[in-house]
Amino acid sequence: MLLKSETLTRQAFDAVVKYIVDRGLTAGDQIPSTAALMEEFGISRSVVREALTALQVCGFVDIRNGRNPVVGELDERLLLMFMTRAASMQSRPMSALMEVRIPLEIQAARLAAERSDGRALEQIDATNARMAAAQDDTDLYPRLDTRFHTDIAMATNNHILTFMVSSIRAELMTVMVAVREFREQNDLVGQEQTQHDAIARAIREHDPDKAARAMQEHLASSLRLVHQVEESMAAARASASA
């Protein structure tokens, strides 16, 4: 499949991705050498190298000295970069992130209740127990909170859903920390743990409707607090600029 001269590097990038997908290659599988790619696509060595370098930056391939490139491990860097950039364009980024998060995590709770096995349930319960013990720990609780929601996503056995939930963890930490501070300032610490207990219990009971409902109630409560946090921040900015 010879490539046209226009945007050769981009076309080579797309062609290698298609090669990986079409053949069902997974992490660690070899892809053709630079010379083989040059011949297949009818492009120069420099174009192939530029495309492979871009693919490595994106995590699609792993280039090792003296060896053919191999398929890289999937990670969430690209989606995280997109989320970070997209959030920066929102006037109220925390609310926007929650609006994306809510339907994802309600479905995750439902599927986790349907599909979770013993090991997944143990992980969810273990993280929830650590949260219960860390309710007064301002720094640790938000990190365990994000871990809890990731554990639920992993219990769905849906890699796409898990990938999407995991990819927003960094941005989600900003929300978690802000909401935690608001809870502490308004004597609301502990409510979220009661909600987490209800979610974990419904998943353990393999009750999809109950799990989805518990997650919906939890995230609706969180969204209300996020709105209050953002309103307070907006008022503070207005006061500072007055």
C-alpha positions as CSV (number, residue, x, y, z in Angstrom):
1,M,0.0,0.0,0.0
2,L,2.0,3.0,-1.3
3,L,1.4,6.3,0.4
4,K,0.9,9.6,-1.2
5,S,3.5,12.4,-0.7
6,E,1.1,14.6,1.2
7,T,1.5,14.4,5.0
8,L,3.5,11.1,4.7
9,T,4.4,11.0,8.4
10,R,0.7,11.2,9.4
11,Q,-0.3,8.6,6.9
12,A,2.5,6.3,8.0
13,F,1.4,6.8,11.6
14,D,-2.2,5.8,10.7
15,A,-1.0,2.9,8.5
16,V,1.0,1.4,11.4
17,V,-1.9,1.8,13.8
18,K,-4.2,0.0,11.2
19,Y,-1.6,-2.7,10.8
20,I,-1.6,-3.3,14.6
21,V,-5.4,-3.3,14.8
22,D,-6.1,-5.4,11.7
23,R,-3.8,-8.2,12.9
24,G,-5.0,-8.1,16.5
25,L,-1.5,-7.5,17.8
26,T,-1.1,-7.0,21.6
27,A,1.6,-5.5,23.8
28,G,5.0,-7.0,23.1
29,D,4.2,-8.3,19.6
30,Q,6.7,-7.3,16.9
31,I,5.8,-5.0,14.0
32,P,7.8,-4.9,10.8
33,S,11.3,-3.4,10.7
34,T,12.0,0.1,9.4
35,A,13.2,-1.4,6.1
36,A,10.0,-3.5,5.8
37,L,7.8,-0.5,6.4
38,M,9.7,1.5,3.9
39,E,9.1,-1.1,1.3
40,E,5.4,-1.7,2.1
41,F,4.5,2.0,2.2
42,G,6.9,3.3,-0.4
43,I,8.3,5.9,1.9
44,S,11.8,7.0,3.1
45,R,13.6,5.9,6.2
46,S,13.2,9.4,7.8
47,V,9.4,9.3,7.3
48,V,9.2,5.9,8.9
49,R,11.4,7.0,11.8
50,E,9.3,10.1,12.4
51,A,6.1,8.1,12.4
52,L,7.5,5.5,14.8
53,T,8.8,8.2,17.1
54,A,5.3,9.8,17.2
55,L,3.8,6.4,17.8
56,Q,6.2,5.8,20.7
57,V,5.3,9.2,22.3
58,C,1.7,8.2,22.1
59,G,2.4,4.8,23.6
60,F,1.4,2.7,20.6
61,V,4.9,1.2,20.1
62,D,8.0,0.6,22.1
63,I,11.3,1.1,20.2
64,R,14.3,-0.8,21.6
65,N,17.8,-0.3,20.4
66,G,18.8,-3.0,17.9
67,R,15.4,-4.6,17.7
68,N,12.2,-4.3,15.7
69,P,9.6,-2.0,17.3
70,V,7.0,-3.8,19.3
71,V,3.4,-2.9,20.2
72,G,3.3,-0.9,23.4
73,E,1.2,-1.3,26.5
74,L,-2.1,0.6,26.4
75,D,-2.2,3.5,28.8
76,E,-4.4,6.5,29.3
77,R,-1.9,9.3,28.5
78,L,-3.5,10.4,25.3
79,L,-7.0,10.6,26.7
80,L,-5.7,12.3,29.9
81,M,-4.1,14.9,27.7
82,F,-7.3,15.5,25.9
83,M,-9.3,15.6,29.1
84,T,-6.9,18.1,30.6
85,R,-7.0,20.4,27.6
86,A,-10.8,20.1,27.2
87,A,-11.3,20.9,30.9
88,S,-9.2,24.0,30.6
89,M,-11.6,25.3,28.0
90,Q,-14.6,25.1,30.4
91,S,-15.8,27.9,32.6
92,R,-16.7,25.4,35.2
93,P,-14.3,22.4,34.6
94,M,-15.2,20.4,37.6
95,S,-18.9,20.4,36.8
96,A,-18.1,19.5,33.2
97,L,-16.0,16.6,34.3
98,M,-18.7,15.3,36.6
99,E,-21.3,15.5,33.8
100,V,-19.0,13.1,31.8
101,R,-18.3,10.9,34.8
102,I,-21.8,10.3,36.1
103,P,-23.2,8.2,33.3
104,L,-19.9,6.3,33.0
105,E,-19.8,5.3,36.6
106,I,-23.5,4.5,37.0
107,Q,-23.1,2.0,34.2
108,A,-19.9,0.8,35.7
109,A,-21.7,0.1,39.0
110,R,-24.4,-1.8,37.2
111,L,-22.0,-3.9,35.2
112,A,-19.8,-4.6,38.3
113,A,-22.8,-5.9,40.1
114,E,-23.6,-8.2,37.2
115,R,-20.1,-9.4,36.4
116,S,-17.8,-9.1,39.4
117,D,-16.0,-12.2,40.6
118,G,-14.6,-13.0,44.0
119,R,-11.3,-11.3,43.5
120,A,-12.9,-8.1,42.2
121,L,-15.3,-8.0,45.1
122,E,-12.4,-8.4,47.5
123,Q,-10.6,-5.5,46.0
124,I,-13.6,-3.2,46.1
125,D,-14.3,-4.2,49.8
126,A,-10.6,-3.8,50.7
127,T,-10.5,-0.3,49.3
128,N,-13.8,0.6,50.9
129,A,-12.5,-0.6,54.2
130,R,-9.4,1.5,53.9
131,M,-11.5,4.6,53.1
132,A,-13.6,3.9,56.2
133,A,-10.5,3.9,58.3
134,A,-9.1,7.0,56.6
135,Q,-12.2,9.3,56.9
136,D,-10.3,11.8,58.9
137,D,-7.2,11.8,56.6
138,T,-7.6,14.8,54.3
139,D,-4.8,13.7,51.9
140,L,-5.4,10.0,51.8
141,Y,-9.2,9.8,51.5
142,P,-9.5,11.4,48.1
143,R,-6.8,9.1,46.7
144,L,-8.6,6.1,48.0
145,D,-11.9,7.5,46.7
146,T,-10.5,7.5,43.1
147,R,-9.1,4.0,43.7
148,F,-12.5,2.8,44.8
149,H,-14.2,4.0,41.6
150,T,-11.4,2.5,39.5
151,D,-11.8,-0.8,41.2
152,I,-15.5,-0.8,40.3
153,A,-14.7,0.0,36.7
154,M,-12.2,-2.9,36.6
155,A,-14.8,-5.2,38.0
156,T,-16.9,-4.7,34.8
157,N,-14.4,-6.6,32.7
158,N,-15.0,-4.0,30.1
159,H,-11.5,-2.7,29.1
160,I,-12.9,0.3,27.3
161,L,-14.9,1.5,30.2
162,T,-12.0,0.8,32.6
163,F,-9.7,2.8,30.3
164,M,-12.1,5.8,30.2
165,V,-12.6,5.9,34.0
166,S,-8.9,5.5,34.6
167,S,-8.0,8.2,32.1
168,I,-9.8,10.9,34.1
169,R,-8.3,10.0,37.5
170,A,-5.8,12.9,37.5
171,E,-8.4,15.5,36.6
172,L,-10.8,13.8,39.0
173,M,-8.4,14.2,41.9
174,T,-8.8,18.0,41.6
175,V,-12.6,17.5,42.1
176,M,-12.1,15.1,45.0
177,V,-9.7,17.4,46.8
178,A,-12.0,20.4,46.3
179,V,-15.1,18.5,47.5
180,R,-13.2,17.1,50.5
181,E,-12.1,20.6,51.6
182,F,-15.7,21.8,51.2
183,R,-17.0,18.9,53.3
184,E,-14.5,19.6,56.1
185,Q,-15.4,23.3,56.1
186,N,-19.1,22.5,56.3
187,D,-19.1,19.5,58.7
188,L,-20.1,17.1,56.0
189,V,-17.3,14.5,56.3
190,G,-18.7,11.0,56.6
191,Q,-21.7,11.3,54.3
192,E,-19.7,10.1,51.3
193,Q,-18.5,7.0,53.2
194,T,-22.1,6.0,53.9
195,Q,-22.7,6.3,50.2
196,H,-19.6,4.3,49.3
197,D,-20.8,1.5,51.7
198,A,-24.2,1.4,49.9
199,I,-22.5,1.1,46.5
200,A,-20.1,-1.7,47.7
201,R,-22.9,-3.6,49.4
202,A,-25.1,-3.5,46.3
203,I,-22.3,-4.7,44.1
204,R,-21.5,-7.5,46.6
205,E,-25.1,-8.5,46.5
206,H,-25.0,-8.6,42.7
207,D,-28.0,-6.3,42.5
208,P,-27.4,-4.2,39.3
209,D,-30.4,-1.8,39.8
210,K,-29.5,-1.2,43.4
211,A,-25.9,-0.6,42.6
212,A,-26.7,1.8,39.8
213,R,-29.2,3.7,42.0
214,A,-26.6,3.9,44.9
215,M,-24.0,5.3,42.5
216,Q,-26.4,7.8,41.0
217,E,-27.4,9.1,44.4
218,H,-23.7,9.3,45.4
219,L,-22.6,11.2,42.3
220,A,-25.7,13.5,42.4
221,S,-24.7,14.4,45.9
222,S,-21.1,15.0,44.8
223,L,-22.3,17.2,41.8
224,R,-24.4,19.4,44.2
225,L,-21.2,20.0,46.3
226,V,-19.2,20.7,43.1
227,H,-21.7,23.3,42.1
228,Q,-21.4,24.9,45.6
229,V,-17.6,24.8,45.4
230,E,-17.5,26.4,42.0
231,E,-20.0,29.1,43.1
232,S,-17.7,29.9,46.1
233,M,-14.7,30.1,43.8
234,A,-16.5,32.4,41.4
235,A,-17.6,34.6,44.2
236,A,-14.1,34.8,45.6
237,R,-12.7,35.7,42.1
238,A,-15.3,38.4,41.7
239,S,-14.6,39.8,45.2
240,A,-10.8,39.9,44.4
241,S,-11.3,41.7,41.2
242,A,-13.7,44.3,42.6
